[in-house]
């Protein structure tokens, strides 16, 4: 069994975005998943990107935003929705709602997301 205390949960951030690394290669020996809680302020954006060798599942827990997909496509993403991105799927998120947007992400196999953020706490 592994127990991860809140003191071992690292927060990575970019302007308007905080990514809480709930389970990741730095605080867990799991070789199967990374679990992240992501908070976007109103107007914040995670630009379109891909993951070459990992899939992601996002579960929206608060707010309404816009998924940024391949070919400039967009789709509304709101509390209670779940979306899955396969390896190499283009994805991003814009919080164009009127409150904070929060989602939980499961990534398999795990990724250390430190490379994608400017600040680490």
C-alpha positions in Angstrom: 0.0 0.0 0.0 1.1 3.6 -0.7 -0.2 6.5 1.3 0.5 10.0 -0.2 0.2 12.7 2.4 -0.9 16.2 1.2 2.6 17.4 2.0 3.9 15.2 -0.8 1.5 16.6 -3.4 3.4 19.0 -5.6 1.7 21.9 -7.3 2.9 22.9 -10.8 1.7 26.2 -12.2 1.6 28.4 -15.3 -0.2 31.7 -15.4 -3.9 30.9 -14.5 -3.3 27.2 -14.2 -2.4 25.1 -11.1 -1.8 21.3 -11.6 -1.8 19.3 -8.4 0.2 16.1 -8.9 -1.8 13.7 -6.8 -0.1 10.6 -8.0 3.0 10.8 -10.1 6.5 9.3 -10.6 7.9 11.6 -7.9 5.6 10.5 -5.1 4.6 7.0 -6.1 6.1 3.8 -7.4 3.1 3.3 -9.8 4.2 2.5 -13.3 0.7 2.6 -14.7 -0.9 6.0 -14.0 -0.5 9.6 -13.1 -3.5 11.3 -11.5 -3.7 15.1 -11.6 -6.2 17.7 -10.4 -6.1 20.8 -12.6 -7.5 24.2 -11.8 -7.9 26.9 -14.5 -8.8 30.5 -13.6 -11.4 32.3 -15.7 -9.9 33.0 -19.1 -6.9 30.6 -18.6 -5.8 28.2 -21.3 -3.9 25.0 -21.7 -2.8 25.2 -25.4 -3.3 22.4 -27.8 -0.7 19.6 -27.4 -0.2 15.9 -27.7 1.3 13.0 -25.7 3.2 10.6 -27.9 2.9 7.5 -25.7 0.2 8.1 -23.1 -3.5 8.4 -23.1 -5.5 10.7 -20.8 -9.0 10.7 -19.3 -10.3 14.0 -18.0 -13.3 14.2 -15.6 -14.7 17.7 -15.2 -15.6 18.5 -11.6 -16.4 22.2 -11.7 -17.2 24.8 -14.3 -17.6 24.9 -18.0 -14.9 25.2 -20.6 -14.0 24.5 -24.1 -11.9 21.6 -25.3 -9.4 22.6 -27.9 -9.0 19.8 -30.4 -7.3 19.0 -33.7 -8.0 21.0 -36.9 -9.1 24.0 -34.8 -12.2 22.1 -33.6 -13.7 22.9 -30.2 -16.2 21.2 -27.9 -18.0 22.3 -24.7 -16.7 20.5 -21.7 -18.7 20.9 -18.5 -19.0 19.5 -14.9 -19.8 15.8 -15.0 -18.4 15.2 -18.5 -15.6 12.7 -19.2 -13.3 12.8 -22.2 -10.6 10.3 -23.3 -7.7 11.3 -25.5 -5.7 8.4 -27.1 -1.9 8.7 -27.7 -1.1 11.6 -30.1 -4.7 13.1 -29.9 -4.5 16.9 -30.0 -6.1 18.4 -26.9 -6.1 21.5 -24.8 -8.6 23.5 -22.7 -9.8 27.1 -22.5 -11.8 28.2 -19.5 -14.3 30.5 -21.2 -16.8 30.1 -18.4 -17.6 32.5 -15.5 -16.0 30.5 -12.7 -12.9 28.4 -12.0 -12.7 25.2 -14.0 -11.5 22.0 -12.4 -10.9 18.6 -13.8 -9.2 15.4 -12.7 -6.8 13.8 -15.2 -5.7 10.1 -15.3 -2.7 9.5 -17.6 -1.4 6.1 -18.6 1.4 5.2 -18.7 2.5 7.9 -16.2 4.1 11.2 -17.2 6.1 13.6 -15.0 4.5 16.9 -16.1 7.2 19.1 -14.6 8.5 19.9 -18.1 5.2 21.6 -19.0 5.0 24.1 -16.1 7.1 27.1 -15.1 6.7 27.0 -11.3 6.8 24.1 -8.8 5.7 24.3 -5.2 
